[in-house]
Amino acid sequence: MPRIPLTLLLVSSLTLVQPVSVAAQEAAATPEDAPETVTETPAGLEILPAAGIDLDAYLWEKRVLVIFADTPADPRFIKQMEMIGERPRDLLERDVVVLTDTDPEPRTDVRKTLRPRGFALVLVDKDGEVKLRKPAPWSTREIARSIDKTPLRRQEIRDRSGSIGQ
C-alpha cells in the first residue's frame, strides 16, 4: 500500500472543501438567475445580489451592508468578500445581510438609491439611514466596531443585557 505524505493529504482535502467565492458565483451568473442567487457562509450570513431588492424590506429587521463594484473581477470587491468570509459571525451577530452589486448596468434600485462610484462599501442601519460609506475594503471587525457605535446598536445591547431604562 503506497504511503501518501500527510502534507499532500491535507492540501488535497483543503482544496476539496473550499467554498466558491461570491465573486466567482456572480461572474458565472446570468442576468436571469442573478436575483435568485443566494449564498450563505458557514455561519449562516446571507449574501444576496442587490438586483430586485427593496431596501425598505429590511427596515427595523436587518442592517444592510452593500458591496458595490463595477465588475466582480475588481480586486477590492474580491478582497472585501474574502474578509467577510473570514469572520462572518461579526456581521451575523449584528443582524447584517450583505448585498452585492457588481454591474453598473442595468442600474438596480439599490444602486439608484445609494449612488456609488466604482467600489463602495455602504452600511444602512435598521432605521434606513446610511451609517458608513467607504471607498476601500474594510474588515468585518472594523465594520462591527462601526455598527457598535450607532445609537440603535447601543440600545440593542442595553435591551439584551436587561438594563432597559438606564
C-alpha positions in Angstrom: 0.0 0.0 0.0 1.6 3.3 -1.1 2.1 5.9 1.6 0.8 9.5 0.9 2.6 12.3 2.7 0.5 13.9 5.3 1.0 17.4 3.9 -0.2 16.3 0.5 -3.2 14.7 2.0 -4.1 17.9 4.0 -3.6 20.1 1.0 -5.8 17.8 -1.1 -8.6 17.8 1.5 -8.4 21.6 1.8 -8.9 22.2 -1.8 -12.0 19.9 -1.9 -13.8 21.8 0.8 -13.0 25.4 -0.1 -16.2 27.3 -0.9 -16.7 29.0 -4.2 -16.3 32.7 -3.8 -19.2 35.0 -4.2 -17.3 36.9 -6.9 -16.9 33.7 -8.9 -20.6 32.9 -8.5 -21.6 36.4 -9.6 -19.3 36.2 -12.6 -20.8 32.9 -13.6 -24.4 34.0 -13.0 -26.6 35.1 -15.9 -28.9 38.1 -15.6 -31.9 35.7 -15.5 -30.7 33.8 -12.4 -28.8 36.6 -10.6 -31.8 37.7 -8.4 -32.4 34.1 -7.3 -28.7 33.5 -6.3 -28.3 33.2 -2.5 -25.0 32.4 -0.9 -24.7 31.5 2.7 -21.4 31.4 4.6 -20.8 28.6 7.1 -22.1 30.9 9.9 -25.4 31.5 8.1 -24.8 35.1 6.9 -27.0 35.9 4.0 -25.2 37.2 0.9 -27.6 38.2 -1.8 -27.3 40.0 -5.2 -28.9 43.5 -5.0 -31.0 43.1 -8.1 -34.6 43.1 -7.3 -34.1 44.0 -3.6 -36.0 46.8 -1.9 -34.0 48.2 1.0 -37.3 49.1 2.7 -38.0 45.4 3.2 -35.2 45.3 5.8 -36.4 48.4 7.8 -36.2 47.6 11.6 -35.3 44.0 10.8 -31.8 43.9 9.5 -28.8 46.1 8.8 -27.8 46.0 5.2 -24.1 46.0 4.1 -24.0 46.7 0.3 -20.8 46.0 -1.6 -20.6 47.8 -4.9 -18.1 47.3 -7.7 -18.2 47.9 -11.5 -17.2 44.3 -12.1 -16.9 41.1 -10.0 -13.2 41.0 -11.0 -12.5 44.2 -9.1 -9.7 43.3 -6.7 -11.3 45.4 -4.0 -14.6 43.5 -4.3 -12.8 40.2 -4.2 -10.8 41.3 -1.1 -13.9 42.6 0.7 -15.8 39.3 0.1 -12.8 37.3 1.4 -12.7 39.5 4.5 -16.4 38.9 5.1 -15.9 35.2 4.6 -13.1 35.1 7.2 -15.3 36.4 10.1 -19.0 36.3 9.1 -20.1 35.9 12.7 -19.2 39.6 13.4 -21.9 40.6 11.0 -24.4 37.8 11.8 -24.4 38.8 15.5 -25.3 42.3 14.4 -28.3 41.4 12.2 -26.5 42.2 8.9 -27.4 41.0 5.5 -24.9 41.5 2.7 -26.0 42.7 -0.7 -23.6 42.7 -3.7 -23.9 44.7 -6.9 -21.1 44.3 -9.4 -22.8 45.5 -12.6 -23.5 49.2 -13.0 -25.8 48.5 -16.0 -28.7 47.9 -15.6 -29.0 50.1 -12.5 -30.6 48.3 -9.6 -32.9 50.2 -7.2 -30.2 49.8 -4.5 -27.6 51.4 -6.9 -30.0 54.3 -7.7 -30.7 54.9 -4.0 -27.1 54.8 -2.8 -25.3 56.2 -5.9 -21.9 54.6 -5.6 -18.9 55.4 -7.7 -16.8 52.3 -8.5 -16.1 50.2 -5.5 -18.0 51.2 -2.4 -19.0 49.7 0.9 -22.2 51.1 2.3 -23.8 50.3 5.6 -27.5 51.0 6.0 -28.8 50.7 9.6 -32.1 49.2 10.6 -33.7 52.7 10.6 -32.9 53.1 6.9 -30.1 55.6 7.4 -26.7 55.3 5.8 -24.2 55.0 8.7 -21.0 54.2 6.8 -19.5 54.7 3.3 -16.1 53.5 2.4 -14.2 53.6 -0.9 -12.0 50.7 0.1 -12.5 47.2 1.7 -12.9 47.1 5.5 -12.5 44.1 7.7 -15.6 42.7 9.4 -14.0 43.7 12.7 -13.9 47.4 11.6 -17.5 47.2 10.3 -18.7 45.6 13.6 -17.0 48.4 15.6 -18.7 51.0 13.5 -22.1 49.3 14.0 -21.5 49.1 17.7 -21.0 52.8 17.9 -24.5 53.6 16.5 -27.3 54.6 18.9 -29.6 51.8 17.7 -27.0 49.1 18.3 -26.2 50.5 21.8 -29.9 50.3 22.6 -30.0 46.7 21.4 -27.1 45.9 23.7 -28.7 47.6 26.6 -32.0 45.8 25.9 -30.3 42.4 25.7 -28.3 43.0 29.0 -31.5 43.8 30.9 -30.7 47.4 31.6 -33.7 48.9 29.9 -34.5 52.4 31.0 -31.0 53.2 32.2 
